[in-house]
Amino acid sequence: MIIKGFVTFCDDIRQELGGKITLVGCYIGEMTVHDQAPATLAKLGLQAKLVFPAEMAPRKIDVRVDFVPGDKTLFEATLDIPEGAHKKALDRVEPDGTGDESQFVLVQHTILSPLEIPEDGRIRVRAVVDGETVKLGSLRIRFDPPLP
């Protein structure tokens, strides 16, 4: 069973007209907080995406966001996948097999607000699908206090 996943961290997530999503201020691997630890951020957005074979058809996925060190849970949720949602993905497969492999894509948008950052560390995102833990990614948090 091949499950792929990743997370994008950003300052904000906006729902646009026509069902589009805009991710504002995306981070690549690291966030520098120009303040003393601990600090409170107004918000942090996460776009978590899981991709797996449509025929796999899990009915629920557990998502967890932690801060390490300390394993402090920032967010956790169980995502229930509606009956028949996988069938829609299977229906998109070309009858002659020339199309892409049938995949089910699950996207979860989360805003953590306010977000307390106690010290240098990492925010990490994990999903559990049918008992298998999928590492979606992490964001390193580094404090760089201003000079006096």
N, C-alpha and C positions, 0 to 999 in steps of 0.2 A: 504494500500500500504506500504510494508516494503522495505525501502531502507537502505542499510548498506554502510558505507564508512569509510575510514581511510587514513591517510597520513604518509609517512615516510620522515623525514628530513635527509639530508646527505651532505657531502662536495662535492661530484661529482656524476654524473650519466654517465656511459659509455655504448655505444652500442657495443656489441661483435659480433664476427662471428656467424652465425647461428641464428641471431635474439635474442640472449640472452642480458639481461640488467644486468649490475653490478652497485650496489649502494655502494659507497665508503665512509667510515667514517660516519656511521649512528648514529644519536642522539636518545637518549631515554628520552624524556620529557624535557631535559634542555641542553642548551649550555652555557658554561662559556667563556666569552671573556676576555682574559688576557691583557687588555688595558684600557685606560681611555675612558669614553663616551664623545662624540659620536665616533664611529669607523666605518670603511668601510671594509666589508669582500669582498674578491675577488669574491666569489660566494657561493651560497647555493642551493642545489638541493632539489626538492620536487617530490615525487612519490605519486600522489593522485589516489585512487582506489574507484570506486563506483560499488556496486553489487545490482541488482534489478531483479525482475521477468521479464523474456524475453517478456512476453505478455504485459507488461506495455508500452513498445515502445515509450519513449519520443523521440522527434526529435531534441531537443536541451537541453543543460545543461550549466548553467552559473557557472563559477568558480571564486572565489575571494580570494585573499590573502591579509590580513591586518596586520598592526602593531598596537598593543594597549599597553599603552593608546594612545589616539589621533586618532584612526581609520584611520591611513594613509594607503591608498591603495598601495600595492607593485606590484600587478599583478591582472589583470582580463581578462577573455576570455569567449567567447561563443563557446562551442563545438557543432558542427552540426553533428548529427549522420546520416549516409547515409541510404537512403531507402533500406530496405531489410536486414540490418545488424542484426536486431532482429530475422529474420526468420532463419538465420544460427544457432543461439542459440537454437531456437525451434527444428530445425532439429536434434540436438544432443540428444534429449530425446529418451529413449528406447520406442519402440512401446507398450510393455507390461506394462509400468509404473514402472519398477523395477530400473531404473536409477535415477540419481540425478534430483532434480527439475530443470527445465530449467531456467537458469540465464543469464543475460546479464552483462558482466563485462567490464567496461570502465576504462582504465588506462591512466593518463595524466602525462607526465614527463615535469618538468619545471626547468630551471636554472635561478635564480635571480642573475644577475651579472652586475656591482658591486652591493652590497647590503649595504646601509647605515643604521646603527643601532643607533638611537639617544640617547637611554637610556635603563635602565632595562625595560623589558616588555615581550610581547608575540607576536609571529607570529602565526596567526590563519588562517585556511583554511576552507572555506565554499563552498557548492555547492547548487544551486537552481534547483530542478527538478520538473517540472509541478507546480510551485508555492510553493513547500515545501522546506524549508531550511534544509540541511543536514550538521551537524557539523562533519567535517572530522578529526579535531584534531588541536593541537597547540603545539608550542615549546616555552618554557620559555627561555628568554635571560637574563643572569646575567653578570654584569661586575665585574671583580676582578682585579683592577689595580695593577701592580707590586709595590713593596715597593721601596721607594726612595733610 
